[in-house]
Amino acid sequence: MAAAPVWSVDPRTGKQREQVAVEATAQEVDAAVRAAHATRGALADRTVRSAFLRTAAEQLETAKDQLVEAADAETALGPVRLTGELARTCYQLRAFADIVDEGAFLDVVINHPDDTAAPPIPDLRRHKVPLGVVAVYSSSNFPFAFSVAGGDTASALAAGCPVVVKAHPDHPALSELVAATLRRAAERHDIPRDVIGLVHGFQAGIELITHPLISAAGFTGSVRGGRALFDAAAARPVPIPFHGELGSLNPVLVTEAAAAERAEAVGAGLAGSMTLGVGQFCVKPGLVLVPAGAAGDRLVGALTDAVSATEAGVLLDHRMRDNFIAGVAERAALPEVDSPVTAGAGGEHTVSAGFLTVPAKRLTAEGEHDLLLEECFGPLTIVVRYDDEDEARSVLGRLPGNLSATVHLSEREAAGEGRGAGILAELTPLAGRVLVNAWPTGVAVAPAQHHGGPYPATTSTSTSVGGTAIERWLRPVSYQNAPEALLPPELRDDNPLGLPRRFNGRLER
C-alpha cells in the first residue's frame, strides 16, 4: 500500500495547498526513534544543552517571517497572535536553558554515613537522570508553543532527552520548517540532527507510543485521543509515563456581591475571554455560574452586547467547525436551555460566537443536561443561573477536573469579608490553577505556573508550562557506598559543577 500524502490545508477555504510529506510507516517510526535514541550521549553535557536551546531560540527568531507566514496559512490564527506565540516559544527555550545552567532541577542530595542513626545511614547520593527518548504529540491550537518546538520539546531537551514529535495534521508544513530549524541549531553544537525526530500520520502516533525505546510522552489534544494514547502507554509490556492535557471546562463562579458591584465589567470580560482566538484556547471559560436576579441579568446583558459585536472567525480546520456547529445545536436543543446569542455557522468557512443559559437546577443531578458539563471546543460558553449558594455549590461538586477555576468576588469579599476564602477552598480540588477576579485565558510562562489539573484536564499531576515541566522527563537515582572516583561529577563531595544541593541535611546554593 502506498503511503498516504500529507497536505497543507488552508482553513479559510478548506482547500489543499501543497503536499508536505507522506505518513510515516512503522519502519520509518522505528528508524526515527532509534536514531533519536542514539543521540542521548550528545545531550549529556549541560553546557552544550543550554547553548543548543539558546541557539534554537535565535534560529526561530531569525526565521520569524517565514514561520509566521506558514503558520497563518495553515491555522488562520493571524500574524499578530502567531508572532506573539513564537516570541513565547523562544522565551520558553531560553528559560529552560537558564534552568539547565542553574542545575537545581537535578535535586542533588548527599548523605555521608552516620552510624549513630537508627537504623544506620550508609553513604547515599541522589540525583535525577533523563528518562530517554520522549514522544511529543503536537496540539492544533498552539502551532508554536505546544508543537514541534513547544514546551514539551523544550523541557525534554533541557532534561537531556531526545524527542520524536508526532506532527499535528493541521500544520504539517510549519512542523517541517520548525523541525529543520531545530536541527540546524543542534548541528551548530555538534549534536546530531536526529535529536529531533518528526513523523506524520495517525498510525504513526500509535506506533510511536508503543515503541520500546520511547520512555515517556507528552500530549495536548482531545479527551478521546489522549485517553486512547494514555491507555496504550499503560498497556505496554513496560508502561511509560504519559503526560496528557485532554479537556477542561474551566468553570467560573460569579458571586452575587460581585455581580451587584460590577456586572457589566464581568460580562464584557467574559466575552473577551471566551471568544479569544475564536474560543480555541484550552483555558477558555466554558461554564459560568451567575446569580439569578437583577444583577445577573445585567451581567448577561453586557455579555450579550459584547458577544453580539464579535466578528465570525475561522476555526483551525473544517472537522472542528463541523463538530462545533453540531455540538452547539445539540446543547441548544435541551429543555430550558436558551440562546441569547446564537453560536454556529457564521459563513461557509467561519463560525459565530454565542452562549447558552440554563437554570442551575438542571445540573444539580445526573441527567441529559450533563452534556453541558463537557467541553465544546470553539467560541461558546454555558451560563448557569443559580438561585443560592447551595445550588451553585451543588453544580461545582459535579464538575470533572479542570486546568483552571475562577471566582469573581466583590471588593469586600476579596478583602476577607464573607465567604471568599471558603470559595477558594471549594475550587481548589477542581483545578490546577485558581484565579480571583481575572480570566483564565493567558498562561504565563513563569516558575510558579501550573498548567495541569485533575483528570480529565491532565493525566498526571505535572505541569506542561513553567520551569517545573522539566521534572516530567527525569527519574531519581541513588548511589550507595560508591567510591568517589566512580561517581558522576554531580554527586562528588567537592561539587566541581557548583550545583545547588542538600549536603548532609544542609541546603547549599
Secondary structure as GFF3:
##gff-version 3
##sequence-region A 1 509
A	DSSP	beta_strand	5	10	.	.	.	ID=ss1
A	DSSP	beta_strand	15	22	.	.	.	ID=ss2
A	DSSP	alpha_helix	26	37	.	.	.	ID=ss3
A	DSSP	three_ten_helix	40	43	.	.	.	ID=ss4
A	DSSP	alpha_helix	46	62	.	.	.	ID=ss5
A	DSSP	alpha_helix	64	75	.	.	.	ID=ss6
A	DSSP	alpha_helix	79	102	.	.	.	ID=ss7
A	DSSP	three_ten_helix	104	106	.	.	.	ID=ss8
A	DSSP	beta_strand	108	111	.	.	.	ID=ss9
A	DSSP	beta_strand	124	130	.	.	.	ID=ss10
A	DSSP	beta_strand	133	137	.	.	.	ID=ss11
A	DSSP	alpha_helix	151	159	.	.	.	ID=ss12
A	DSSP	beta_strand	163	166	.	.	.	ID=ss13
A	DSSP	alpha_helix	172	187	.	.	.	ID=ss14
A	DSSP	three_ten_helix	193	195	.	.	.	ID=ss15
A	DSSP	beta_strand	196	199	.	.	.	ID=ss16
A	DSSP	alpha_helix	202	210	.	.	.	ID=ss17
A	DSSP	beta_strand	214	220	.	.	.	ID=ss18
A	DSSP	alpha_helix	223	235	.	.	.	ID=ss19
A	DSSP	beta_strand	242	245	.	.	.	ID=ss20
A	DSSP	beta_strand	252	254	.	.	.	ID=ss21
A	DSSP	alpha_helix	256	275	.	.	.	ID=ss22
A	DSSP	three_ten_helix	276	279	.	.	.	ID=ss23
A	DSSP	beta_strand	287	291	.	.	.	ID=ss24
A	DSSP	alpha_helix	294	308	.	.	.	ID=ss25
A	DSSP	alpha_helix	318	332	.	.	.	ID=ss26
A	DSSP	beta_strand	338	341	.	.	.	ID=ss27
A	DSSP	beta_strand	344	345	.	.	.	ID=ss28
A	DSSP	beta_strand	351	352	.	.	.	ID=ss29
A	DSSP	beta_strand	354	359	.	.	.	ID=ss30
A	DSSP	three_ten_helix	360	363	.	.	.	ID=ss31
A	DSSP	three_ten_helix	368	373	.	.	.	ID=ss32
A	DSSP	beta_strand	380	386	.	.	.	ID=ss33
A	DSSP	alpha_helix	389	396	.	.	.	ID=ss34
A	DSSP	beta_strand	402	408	.	.	.	ID=ss35
A	DSSP	alpha_helix	411	414	.	.	.	ID=ss36
A	DSSP	alpha_helix	420	427	.	.	.	ID=ss37
A	DSSP	three_ten_helix	428	430	.	.	.	ID=ss38
A	DSSP	beta_strand	431	436	.	.	.	ID=ss39
A	DSSP	three_ten_helix	467	473	.	.	.	ID=ss40
A	DSSP	beta_strand	474	480	.	.	.	ID=ss41
A	DSSP	three_ten_helix	484	486	.	.	.	ID=ss42
A	DSSP	three_ten_helix	489	491	.	.	.	ID=ss43
A	DSSP	beta_strand	501	503	.	.	.	ID=ss44
A	DSSP	beta_strand	506	508	.	.	.	ID=ss45
###
